[in-house]
Amino acid sequence: MPPFRRMGRPGLIGTAARTAVIAGTASATVGAVNRHQANKQAESYEQQQYEAQQQQAALDEAARQAVAQAQYAAPPAPAAAPEDPLIAKLKQLADLHAAGVLDDAEFASAKAKLLG
């Protein structure tokens, strides 16, 4: 007579084997999903770095062109000659006269005094 085979629910060894297969499959699936997400994140990071480098290169080029254009656009302004103190005092008197602080006679008197 053949050995006794049990029908119906699996035994303890069968249940343990089935549980091990399910756990192994779940672990492999989780690992694959994690690897896939890590790869996508790495690709996204690399793309962002590339775009940032391109933007920086464009900004550097624009700055270089702006500097070059500014150098050729306007020649340097000549240095202002120091103003004569006598002229500065005459301008101050004219401002006072224009503001109404000095009348015509006072202005003429002060101007004559400055001019000697």
Secondary structure by P-SEA (a helix, b strand, c coil): cccccccccccaaaaaaaaaaaaaaaaaaaaaaaaaaaaaaaaaaaaaaaaaaaaaaaaaaaaaaaaaaaaaccccccccccccaaaaaaaaaaaaaaaccccaaaaaaaaaaaac
